[in-house]
């Protein structure tokens, strides 16, 4: 592992040949990650993955702040490609654009089910998290919170304000539910800080400019493609569940081909 707080090494390879990956780590994630994909890539590159700021330190960060944080810690060698999963695909495209502006050549971009962020995307993350509180909240409490959250999202045009509202709503109901598990306030705040961090990451993705040259960008779709297919000039589709996309050998083979 490196000593950076901006990147972590997923695969050691050539010293001056890099592939970058953008994703958001969260405890208990069910989807495969770039840690599954990286060892299966046949290119000789070292693979680095973004690290998000320590939860609680990202409150005032914009999307450009995330990009600058990662860009300023980049190595000096060749960047062969930038990969991104879900909303990370939006950041990957923006990161490649910025690398191209700095270095003169835009690296290849590979996005896996890329999903631009909207009000409904923010609400859906809130909705899914509430469902994980089944057993510590009553069905009525969960539905009431969902109703309030949906009302906030319906027609919202300021995603920063919406994100802050959903964070506040989740904290209110989360303290109740996690308190019933006997967790003290410090532990409850620690667990809920991941949602805060994720919402700020999502909102930040709406504040960045994605790649201009789509000829170097490819979208890899699962069997349920997201809404970001317009971010690339080419598509490759797999009859695979989104959760398995980054762990299948056929996908690793396709990505390797795009990076060669």
For each residue, the residues with C-beta under 8 A, 3 or more apart:
1: 8 9
2: 7 8 9
3:
4: 7 8 51 73
5: 51 53 54
6: 50 51 69 70 72 73
7: 2 4 20 48 49 50 51 70 73
8: 1 2 4 48 49 51
9: 1 2 12 46 47 48
10: 21 34 35 38 39 47 48 49
11: 38 39 41 45 46 47
12: 9 46
13: 17 43 44 45 46 47
14: 17 44 45 46 77
15: 46 77
16: 75 76 77 78
17: 13 14 43 44 45 46 77 78 80
18: 45 46 47 48 75 77 78 79 80
19: 38 41 43 45 46 47 48 79 80 81 82 83 259
20: 7 47 48 49 50 70 74 79 81 82 83 92 95 107
21: 10 34 37 38 47 48 49 50 82 83 84 85 88 92
22: 49 50 70 82 83 84 85 88 89 91 92 95
23: 33 34 49 50 84 85 86 88
24: 52 86 87 88 198 201
25: 29 33 51 52
26: 29 194 198
27: 194
28:
29: 25 26 33
30: 243
31: 85 242 243 245 246
32: 36 37 243 244 245 246 247
33: 23 25 29 36 37 85 246
34: 10 21 23 37 38 47 49 83 85 246
35: 10 38 49
36: 32 33 39 40 246 247
37: 21 32 33 34 40 41 83 246 247 251 252 255
38: 10 11 19 21 34 35 41 47 49
39: 10 11 36
40: 36 37 249 252
41: 11 19 37 38 45 47 252 255 256 259
42: 252 253 256
43: 13 17 19 80 256 259 260
44: 13 14 17
45: 11 13 14 17 18 19 41 80 81 259
46: 9 11 12 13 14 15 17 18 19
47: 9 10 11 13 18 19 20 21 34 38 41
48: 7 8 9 10 18 19 20 21 75
49: 7 8 10 20 21 22 23 34 35 38
50: 6 7 20 21 22 23 70 88 91
51: 4 5 6 7 8 25
52: 24 25 55 58 66 197 201
53: 5 57 58 61 69 197
54: 5 57
55: 52 58 190 193 194 196 197
56: 59 193 196 197
57: 53 54
58: 52 53 55 61 196 197 200 201
59: 56 196 200
60:
61: 53 58 65 66 69 200 204
62: 65 66 204 207
63: 66 67 91 94 203 204 205 206 207 208
64: 67 68 207 208
65: 61 62 68 69 204
66: 52 61 62 63 69 70 91 201 204 208
67: 63 64 70 71 91 94 95 98 208
68: 64 65 71 72
69: 6 53 61 65 66 72 73
70: 6 7 20 22 50 66 67 73 74 95
71: 67 68 74 95 98 99 102
72: 6 68 69
73: 4 6 7 69 70
74: 20 70 71 79 99
75: 16 18 48
76: 16
77: 14 15 16 17 18
78: 16 17 18
79: 18 19 20 74 82 99 103 107
80: 17 18 19 43 45 107 108 259
81: 19 20 45 107 108 109 110 258 259
82: 19 20 21 22 79 92 93 95 96 99 107 108 109 110
83: 19 20 21 22 34 37 92 109 110 111 112 255
84: 21 22 23 87 88 89 90 91 92 93 95 109 110 111 112 114
85: 21 22 23 31 33 34 88 89 111 112 113 245 246
86: 23 24 89 112 113 114 115 226
87: 24 84 90 91 114 115 116 117 121 201 202 205
88: 21 22 23 24 50 84 85 91 92 114
89: 22 84 85 86 92 93 111 112 113 114 115 219 228 231
90: 84 87 93 94 111 114 115 116 117 205 208 210 228 231
91: 22 50 63 66 67 84 87 88 94 95 204 205 208
92: 20 21 22 82 83 84 88 89 95 96 109 110 111 114
93: 82 84 89 90 96 97 109 111 114 210 211 217 231
94: 63 67 90 91 97 98 208 209 210 211
95: 20 22 67 70 71 82 84 91 92 98 99
96: 82 92 93 99 100 106 107 108 109 211 216 217
97: 93 94 100 101 106 209 210 211 212
98: 67 71 94 95 101 102
99: 71 74 79 82 95 96 102 103 106 107
100: 96 97 103 104 105 106 107 211 213
101: 97 98
102: 71 98 99
103: 79 99 100
104: 100
105: 100
106: 96 97 99 100 109 211 213 216
107: 20 79 80 81 82 96 99 100 216
108: 80 81 82 96 216 217 218 258 259
109: 81 82 83 84 92 93 96 106 211 216 217 218 232
110: 81 82 83 84 92 217 218 220 255 258 259
111: 83 84 85 89 90 92 93 114 217 218 219 220 228 231 232
112: 83 84 85 86 89 219 220 222 245 246
113: 85 86 89 219 220 221 222 224 225 226 228 242 245
114: 84 86 87 88 89 90 92 93 111 219 226 228 229 231 232
115: 86 87 89 90 121 226 227 228
116: 87 90 121 205 206 227 228 231
117: 87 90 121 122 159 202 203 205 206
118: 121 122 159
119: 122 123 153 154 155 156 157 159 162
120: 123 124 153
121: 87 115 116 117 118 124 125 202
122: 117 118 119 125 126 153 159 162 163 166 199 202 203
123: 119 120 126 127 149 150 152 153 162 166
124: 120 121 127 128
125: 121 122 128 129 166 195 198 199 202
126: 122 123 129 130 146 149 166 169 170 195
127: 123 124 130 131 146 149 150
128: 124 125 131 132
129: 125 126 132 133 170 195
130: 126 127 133 137 142 145 146 149 170 173
131: 127 128 134 142
132: 128 129
133: 129 130 136 137 142 173 174 177 178
134: 131 137 139 142
135:
136: 133 177 178 180 181
137: 130 133 134 141 142 145 173 176 177 180
138: 141 142
139: 134 142 143
140: 143 144
141: 137 138 144 145 173 176 177
142: 130 131 133 134 137 138 139 145 146 173
143: 139 140 146 147
144: 140 141 147 148
145: 130 137 141 142 148 149 169 173
146: 126 127 130 142 143 149 150
147: 143 144 150 151
148: 144 145 151 152 169
149: 123 126 127 130 145 146 152 153 166 169
150: 123 127 146 147 153 154
151: 147 148 154
152: 123 148 149 156 162 165 166 169
153: 119 120 122 123 149 150 156 162 166
154: 119 150 151
155: 119
156: 119 152 153 159 161 162
157: 119
158: 161 162
159: 117 118 119 122 156 162 163 203 206
160: 163 164 203
161: 156 158 164 165
162: 119 122 123 152 153 156 158 159 165 166
163: 122 159 160 166 167 199 200 202 203
164: 160 161 167 168
165: 152 161 162 168 169
166: 122 123 125 126 149 152 153 162 163 169 170 199
167: 163 164 170 171 195 196 199
168: 164 165 171 172
169: 126 145 148 149 152 165 166 172 173
170: 126 129 130 166 167 173 174 192 195
171: 167 168 174 175 192
172: 168 169 175 176
173: 130 133 137 141 142 145 169 170 176 177
174: 133 170 171 177 178 188 191 192 195
175: 171 172 178 179 185 188 192
176: 137 141 172 173 179 180
177: 133 136 137 141 173 174 180 181
178: 133 136 174 175 181 183 187 188 191 192
179: 175 176 182 183 188
180: 136 137 176 177
181: 136 177 178
182: 179
183: 178 179 187 188 191
184: 187 188
185: 175 188 189
186: 189 190
187: 178 183 184 190 191
188: 174 175 178 179 183 184 185 191 192
189: 185 186 192 193
190: 55 186 187 193
191: 174 178 183 187 188 194
192: 170 171 174 175 178 188 189 195 196
193: 55 56 189 190 196 197
194: 26 27 55 191 197 198
195: 125 126 129 167 170 174 192 198 199
196: 55 56 58 59 167 192 193 199 200
197: 52 53 55 56 58 193 194 200 201
198: 24 26 125 194 195 201 202
199: 122 125 163 166 167 195 196 202 203
200: 58 59 61 163 196 197 203 204
201: 24 52 58 66 87 197 198 204 205
202: 87 117 121 122 125 163 198 199 205 206
203: 63 117 122 159 160 163 199 200 206 207
204: 61 62 63 65 66 91 200 201 207 208
205: 63 87 90 91 116 117 201 202 208
206: 63 116 117 159 202 203
207: 62 63 64 203 204
208: 63 64 66 67 90 91 94 204 205
209: 94 97
210: 90 93 94 97 231
211: 93 94 96 97 100 106 109 214 216 217 231
212: 97
213: 100 106 216 217
214: 211 217 231 232 233
215: 233
216: 96 106 107 108 109 211 213 233
217: 93 96 108 109 110 111 211 213 214 231 232 233 234
218: 108 109 110 111 232 233 234 235 236 258
219: 89 111 112 113 114 225 228 229 231 232 234 235 236
220: 110 111 112 113 235 236 237 238 245 251 254 255
221: 113 225 226 229 235 236 237 238
222: 112 113 225 238 240 241 242 245
223: 238 239 240 241 242
224: 113 241 242
225: 113 219 221 222 229 237
226: 86 113 114 115 221 229
227: 115 116
228: 89 90 111 113 114 115 116 219 231
229: 114 219 221 225 226 232 235
230:
231: 89 90 93 111 114 116 210 211 214 217 219 228
232: 109 111 114 214 217 218 219 229 235
233: 214 215 216 217 218
234: 217 218 219
235: 218 219 220 221 229 232
236: 218 219 220 221 254
237: 220 221 225
238: 220 221 222 223 245 248 250 251
239: 223
240: 222 223 244 245 248 251
241: 222 223 224 244 245
242: 31 113 222 223 224 245
243: 30 31 32
244: 32 240 241 247 248
245: 31 32 85 112 113 220 222 238 240 241 242 248 251
246: 31 32 33 34 36 37 85 112 251
247: 32 36 37 244 251
248: 238 240 244 245 251 252
249: 40 252 253
250: 238 253 254
251: 37 220 238 240 245 246 247 248 254 255
252: 37 40 41 42 248 249 255 256
253: 42 249 250 256 257
254: 220 236 250 251 257 258
255: 37 41 83 110 220 251 252 258 259
256: 41 42 43 252 253 259 260
257: 253 254 260
258: 81 108 110 218 254 255
259: 19 41 43 45 80 81 108 110 255 256
260: 43 256 257
